[in-house]
């Protein structure tokens, strides 16, 4: 939590007082000056979140939350990526995943994944293909396939495995394999833990303050939520701070791109319109994603309804099944 508190302080000092959670499990600061002041860069470097300036674009890993064995594997994979000079060339959109066989992260648009089978072995996946390997060889196998991707992609414009032909050398020796991911984590109590949704992915000072008063650590998910270990007993307090703590909350159905005025591609204030609609959205219905242009930034990986370039709250409510 200390790192999260410091990141929010940096964001507040230099830009908008908010940390944005993305669909890739990242944190974004908004409205920062260009060029970045040296004082801002120094504070970010001191946070310990950037172990390698050369490889920062390649360190894109999502993983099943709150699994100690998977966390150790992620640390090994990250360290191996950073130690390999050539893999700094991986595209920023290339995504690794580490998961149990039914993990929800396997439903995300990853390029390469490691799926555990037991403590001794797992399956390395590249797109719709897989190969079983011993646990101790899995990181090396993934890095080998990553090198093949860089060597055999047709140009630097090829960013993802899905852009390769099925017969690519990247999947040599692999067999077709279909993953069976579970649904993404939904807000609410999960045993002793709490999945705390963040409305529109915008983590604000009051929420960070509330978190820091009840826990020393949180896990960020790719579904714009946080897993608070032991947080079930703090559900009411975190709900009062603005977190989503029930799967039946309208906010569980709503997401949006950043829209105007932060994005120059649209005049639609998507965040404001979605926020205004939240109080009238029914509890039951399809997932709604509000976007300002055809790029559909931040869209959920599962089934959802897209509201494109809305001009009023009524456009959002109509898509949500509400007849105002």
N, C-alpha and C positions, 0 to 999 in steps of 0.2 A: 504493500500500500504506500510505503514511503516514496517509491518511484512514481506511482500514479499521482500522488500529491505534488511532487516536484514537476512532473510534466504539465499538470494543470496550471501551476504557478508560472511556468515558462510561457504557456499559451496565453495566460492572462496578461503577462508583462509585455508581450510582443504582438499579440493578435487578438482573436476572439476568445473569451473566457469559457471555452468548451473543448472537450476532446471528443472527436467523432469516431465511433466504432464502425468498421467497414465489414462487408460480407466476406472478406479474406482474413478476418481476425486481426486487422491492423488498427492502430490508433492514428488519427490524423489531427494536426493542428490547422486551424483555418485563419485566413486574413493576415498571414505573416508578411513582413516587408520583403521586398526584392530589390537588392540582394539581402541575404540574411546577415544581420549584425554578428560580428565576431563573438560578442558576449553570449548571444543565443546559441551559436554553434558550440562554444565552450561548455555551456551548461548541459547541452544534449550529450556531448561526449563524456562528461563527468557522470552521466546517469548510468553508464555501463551497458546501454542497450545497443551500442554500435561497436562491436568488437573488431570490425573490419570495414574501412571505408571502401575498399575495392570490391567487396563482395556483398555490400548491403542490398543491392538489387536482386541477388540470387538467394537470399535467406528467407524464402517464402514457404513456410511450413505450417500446416494446420494439423491438429491432432485431437483425438478423443480427450475431452476434459477429465481431469482428476483421476488419472490412472498412473500410478508411480512407475510401473514398468515402461509404459509408453513415453513418459516424460524423460526417462533415462535414454531411451532410444533417440528421441528428438535431440537431446543434448549431444549425443554421439554424431548424429547426422549433421547437425549444425556445425560442430567443430570440424568435421571432415570436409564439409563444403568450404569453410573459410580457409582451411589448410591447402586447398587445391587451387593453384593460381589460374589454371585454364577455366575453371568453372565460374569465375567472375564474369564470363561472357554469357552465362545463361540469361535469357530474356527476363525482364521484370515481371512478366505475366505468367511465367512458368511456375507451377504450383506443386509442391510435395504434400502428401498426406500420410499420416501414421494412425492406424486404427485397429480396433478389434474387428472381427469379421462382420458384425452387424452395426458397426459404428456409424453414426449419422454423418460424420465428415466424409465418408465415402460417397455420399450423395452430392457433394460439392464438385465443381469443375476442376478437379486435380489433373495433373499430367502424369505423375508418377507417385506410387503409394507403396507402403509396407503394411500388409494385413497380418496380424499375429494369428498363428494357429495354436500354439502352446508356448511354453517358456523356452523350448529348444529350437523352434523353427517358425517360419512364416512365409508369406507369399509376396514377392515383389511384383508389382503391377505397373504396366505401361499401357495406358489407354485400356482397350478391351482384352488385353493379353496378360498372362501371369506365369510365374515360375516359382516353385517352392525351393527355398534355400535355408540352410542353418542360420540360426539367429546371429551368430558371430560373423557371418559372411554377408549379411543383408545390406549393411551400409556400403560396403565395397561394391556389391552388385548394383546398387542404385547409382552410385557415382560412375560406374562403368557405363551404364545405360545413358546417363546424362552426357558423358563424353561422346557416345555414339550419336546422340541427338544433335550435338553441336557439329559433329563431323559430317553428318548426312542430311541435315536440313538444306533445302535448296537455296535459301538466302537468309539474310538476317531478318527479313520480314516474316519468316516462319517462327512464330512465338510459342506454339503449343503442339503437343503430340497429335492432337486431332487433325492437324494440318498436314500430317505425314501420310504417305500411302500405306496400306495395310501390310505390304510386303517389305517395309522399311527394315534395314539392318538393325535398327533400334530394338526391334522385337524378335530378333533371331533367337531361336531356341525356346520361345515362349508358346503357350497354348491359349486358345480363346478362353476367357473366364469372365463370368458375370458377377458383379458384386451385388450384395443384398443389404443395402443400408437401412437402418431404422430411420424414423422421422426425426427431424431436428429437435433439440431440446426445447421444450415450451416453458414459459415462466411458471413458477410455482415451487412448492415444497417437494423435495426429492429425498426422502429419508430424513437424515439430520441436516442435509444441505438445502440451499435455496438457489434456484435459478432466477436471477433478477433481471428482467428485461429492461432495456434502456429505450424509452420512447424516441423513435426516429434515429436511434443510435447516437444521440447527443448527450454525453455525460457532462453534467453541470456541477458547479462548486458545491451546492447543497447536497448533492448525491455523494460526491467524493468525501465530504465531511462526515456524512452519515456512515458511509462504509468504514472510514478510518476509525470510527468510534466503536466498531463491533468486530473488526477482523484485521489481521496483519497481512492477509494475502487473498487475492481473488484470481480467478481464471477467466480470461476473455475468450468468448466463443465466436465462431463465424456467423452467429445468428443475432448479433447486436444484443448480447446479453452477457451477464457475468455469473459465474458459479461461485457462491459464497459458502465455503466449507464451514459446516456447523451453523449456517445462517438461518435455519428453520425457526429458531427461537426469536429471531429478530425480524420476522416477516412484517409485522405491523409497523414497526419503526421505519423500515426501509421503504415500505409502501407510502408512508407519510412523506418521505423524502422525495418521492416522485418515481420510484421504481415500479415496474410492472411485476406483480407477484402472483397473478392468477392467469391461467390459460384462457379464461373467459373475458378478460379485459379487452375492450375494443382495440387497445394498442397492440395486442397480440396479432391482430389482423392487418396492421398498417405499417407501411414503410414508404420511404420516398428518397429520391435523389436530392441533392442540395438545392437545385433550382436557382432562380433569380433572388437576390442580386449577385449571389456568389458565383454563378456560372453565366458566362456570356453567351451560351448557346440557346438560351431561352429567356422569355419575359415572364414566365409563369413562376410565381412564388410558391413552389411546391411544398416546402416545409410549413409555411404559414397556412396554406389551404388544408393540408392534412391535419394540422393541429386543430384548426377550427372545426373540422368535420368529426374529430374523435369523439366528442360528447354525444353525437347523434348516431354513430355507427352501431348497428345491432351486434350483439355478442356472437351470434352464429352466422357464418357465411364464408365466402372464399377469402383468401389472402389478397390484399389490395396493395399494389405498388404504384405510387404516383411519380411520374417522370415528366420532365420538361421538353424532351426531344427524343428522336428515334434511337439514340444510343442506349437508352434504358439503363443508365448507370446504377449499380447497386442492386439489381433485381434479384429476388430470391431464386434459389435453384429449383424449388418445387413448384407445384401448380399454384398459379396466382392469376389475378386479373390486373392488367396494366391500364392505368388512367394516363393517357398521353396529353401533355400540354393543357391541363385544365385552366379554365379562366375564372372559375368560381367554386365555392364549396359544394354547390349543387352537383357539379360534375363528379366529385369524389363520392358523395352520398349515393348517387345513382348507381355507380359501379359497386358500391358496398351493399346494394339491395335495399336501400332506404328510399322511400318515396316521400320527400319533404313536401 
